[in-house]
Structures are given as structure tokens and as C-alpha cells.
Amino acid sequence: MPVTFADVEAAAVRIAPYVHHTPVFTSAALDEWLGATTFLKGEHLQRGGAFKYRGATNAVQSLTEEEARRGVAAHSSGNHAGALARAARARGIPAYVVMPDSVRAVKKAAVLAYGASITSCENTPASREATLRDVVAKTGAVEIHPYDNDRVIAGAGTAALELLQSVPDLDVVIAPVGGGGLLSGTAIAAHGVRPDVTVVGGEPALADDAAQSLGLGTIQPARPPTTSADGLLTALAPRTFAVLREHVAEIVTVEETEILDAMQLVWQFTKQVIEASAAVAVAAVRKRGFDGARVGVIASGGNVDLDPMFAVLR
Amino acid sequence: MPVTFADVEAAAVRIAPYVHHTPVFTSAALDEWLGATTFLKGEHLQRGGAFKYRGATNAVQSLTEEEARRGVAAHSSGNHAGALARAARARGIPAYVVMPDSVRAVKKAAVLAYGASITSCENTPASREATLRDVVAKTGAVEIHPYDNDRVIAGAGTAALELLQSVPDLDVVIAPVGGGGLLSGTAIAAHGVRPDVTVVGGEPALADDAAQSLGLGTIQPARPPTTSADGLLTALAPRTFAVLREHVAEIVTVEETEILDAMQLVWQFTKQVIEASAAVAVAAVRKRGFDGARVGVIASGGNVDLDPMFAVLR
């Protein structure tokens, strides 16, 4: 049975003791650049620096006592790993994370800081899956998929639920799309609160498998990882593909320069450090043009490797 | 007559319709690094991206109608110029700003965007003063000094007033010191609310004229501008020197690498873009060590030239 609005509402209650109710940011200068009245839901200020903690917490807190004792496991290119490690620690259970070698050090450090075990793998879907199967076989842990999981999707949707509760009269809600968990949860939440809102996805042109999938009507595989938006590399799952087909009006694809322009201007105008994956949704607002509409953007995270940027100042 | 706590309270009422009541940021990870429970007063989210709008607004809104008609003038290395331009526009009066040629483009653009006139000068105190005298002679505008002005000092103090109202039980309040306007206002406000709070200044070691002045008992001139904290280049004025001698327990000087370390970690842990001048106060907390005390930090601004930092991503 697919995720319902009631599931998102239940998730919001379940995770409330653990997650931040994040603020919404606005900027007249940003609005002028975007050509829309824009409300940035600041999930970069969520625990762990990304919306992922919502879904991970909903999944971990939904486990039975028996399941919880065995712990949780996942593969992740970054933010989900940190979120799951943190959610597991909040419940006092083990977390086993499979991460590609290529993942940035800042994201690995966040996972280790929360007491999780990391198993490295190659940066391919096949290697991730095989390594995770090994880990689950050895530990008996419950797999918590980063997005192909109803409780993760429902948890992710609570960000949009909060946004719509703060700013009810939105015309458009937009979120970045990688595996589609955030956009699925966002769509279910947004249409639950406001059935006539237009739900849009933002996707890097260099990782436009979701746009291709919706256009062709079948799930297309992820492309080789070349975009700076390294949280959006994964392909849709049947579960998220179904939600997106039902709820999403459009996927807007954006070029790398458009992503970086949006990221820099959000930093400049709002003083908020959002990561490239979050900037994809902002760039999509600019590219698509919403003609003065009221647009809610899920600013999905703020985990940026600042070392190379600060190196130029040192 | 020196600025009093009543002046700060009156300024808070006068400027309330125009300024943001900025949020306070906390971070467990930052506290661990700093060895203190730290509360960052987020003046980077003030209008114009810096606390300067408070003092400029208090000065502009205090003008008589006759004075206001003539407009306002100032020399400034950046944030005061933008703040004065914006404050003047809010009252619908002209602003004339003298800026050194070396000022970063982002700060010049902010001034021009608010309709002010810019007159360029060399980056020396003598050139600034002479150019400003010319501008005032030509226009009849009222000079609003960036810090050697009681209303500017009282306005600057409203940030600390808000901080102490939000977090009353602070042991220490710390602000960066350049010309001493912010630190003077901060000290008067903090001691007005809480007479036993310890007021500390943070200053770049490469621009340690305030520390030298307090140590020697006479105002020392500004040194050649070499610090990254480009908002803190100016020397104390007799007015601020007197306040600092009375109220400030200590000036902590920090090296450039310490400033950049603090700046990067604030960005990483809080996702807030603060400028180097603000990071000076954070770096001073780390360097001095406050042994678990509750420390309020005036994060004075967030106007960073992001172009070179983003260039490495492009």
C-alpha cells in the first residue's frame, strides 16, 4: 500500500521529539533573481545537516523492540548514512553503513562520529547492493533503504508538511530529486494539505534519470556520477517512480553552472550554507520561471566540503 | 555626555520598525570546539548583512526634519556605507558615501543598490577624512561617523540588548573591535542588563591597535591593512576608547589562521555565512578559553565576497 498523507502526519508526531522544526528563509533579493516569491524550507539546519534525519528517525523509531536490537543497515552516498547513524544512536541501537570510497571525508566523519560502522564499497549500484547484502547477512540488521522505504518517504514528507503549515498559500512546491524519496514525501504531504498545489522536481541535467524515467514511462538507470549535486546520483525505485507519476507535474533539469549560480546566490542573499543538491531545486525555480507565483523550496541539506573553498583564503 | 543604557533602550524602540530582531544560533559541535556554551547573535541576518544597520538607522531616524533634508554622509570600508545608504533610503533622504578604492565590489554594489552616491578615496585615514570634508562642504549633509557617534554606538548596542533579553544568564559577552563602536554599544548594553557580565573584545593580531591602546593608555593608530577581517581596520576614537577603558575586561588578539579556522567551523557547524570580522570574536573565544562559561558572541556580519570561494567549484 503506498504512503498516504496520514502516514506523513503520523511520522510528524513520531519524530517530533527528535528532529528540528526548521525555519523558513525568505529574501527579497533572491525573489527578484528567481522571479517568484520563494520560501526556503531550511533542512540544512536539520540535525545532521539534511532532511534525511526525518526519514531515518521515522524508520528507526517505527522498529519493533526485536528489530531494533539487531540494528539497522543501509548503503548511502552520504547524508542518509549520517542520518541513520544519528537516528540509531538516538534509540541506542547499532548502525551499519555501506559507503562508496569516493564519498567526501566530511560525510564519513559525520557517520563515524555517531558510532556507526562503515563498510566501504565501489561507487556502483551493484557494489553497494552486494556489500550491503553481506553486511545484513553477517549482522542480522534491518535494512533501511535511503528512499525505497515507506517510512523513510513518510518521514521525508514531514518537511513539506511543516512548510505548508507555516506558509499555507503556496502555488508550487519544489524539491530536488535523486532516488525520489524526498520528492515523493514532499508530493504526498503537499497534496494532502493543499490538493491544488503544483509539485515540481529539480534534477541535475547530468543526472536526469528521473526526468527521463517519467518521460519514457519506465525507470531509467542512474548515469555515471558527474554532477556536483552528489546527493542526487541514484535512480528511482518502483515505489518512488509510482508516487512521482501520480503527483509530480514536471521535472526541471538544470546545468552545473545553473546549480552553482543558485548556490552562490542563496549563500550571498540568505547567508545560509546549502549544498549543491539543495541548490538544484532553487536553480530549477529560476530556470522554469514561475511568473511571480508563491513557491516553496525544500532546501534539502547543507553538508558542503568547505576545505577547498577556504583553501583560497589561506 | 557618554552613551548610557537608557540611550540603548531608546534606540531599540526607535529602530524596531526598521531592523530585524535577529535569531541566536547554537551548536553542540561548536561548543565542544570552543570549550564554552556559546550563543551567536546572528547579525549576519540583519538588513544589509551586518549590525551596522542598527546604528545607522538610529542616527538617521534621530535627525531633525531640517537635518534629514540635507542628507547624510560618511566614510566607510564597507558595511557602514551599505547600512547608511539603506537607512537613508528608509527615511527617503540622500546618502553620500566615501569609500576606499580597495573596497570589495560586493560592498560597493550594496551601497549603489540603495541609491547612495559613492565618492572614491585612497585607503588611508587622511584621504578618507579629506574626501569626506569635501563631500560635506559641497552637499551640506550631516556626517554620520561609523563609530565615533553616540547614536551609532547606542544603535549598535541594541544587538547585545536583544541577546541578553533572549539569553539572560550569560557570563561573558564578546564582540569584535575595529573602531570600537560595536564593542562600546555591546558593553553599555550588557552591563545595563547584567552588571556582572564580563565584556571582552576580539581583535585581529594584525590590527591590534585597540589592545595596544588599552594596554598603553593612549589611542594607538591603525596599522597597515593586512588582516582578512576587513571590517576591523580602523583605530579607536576618544569616544569609544573611553567606553572600552571603563567596561572591557580584556581584548583577545587572534592570528589570521585562527580567524579562518573559526569562520570555517561556524559555517560548517551552524550553516551560517559569517564574515571574517565576525569570526574574530569566535576565534577569541577559542583562544582565550572560557572554561565552560556561557558566552554570548556578537556575530557582526556576513558580507563575504564568495566569488573566489566558488571559483574553485566552477
Interface residues (C-beta under 8 A of the other chain):
Chain A: P23 H44 L45 G49 V106 S228 T257 L260 M263 Q264 W267 Q268 K271 Q272 V273 I274 G302 V304 L306 P308 M309 F310 A311 V312 L313 R314
Chain B: P23 H44 L45 G49 V106 S228 T257 L260 M263 Q264 W267 Q268 K271 Q272 V273 I274 G302 L306 P308 M309 F310 A311 V312 L313 R314
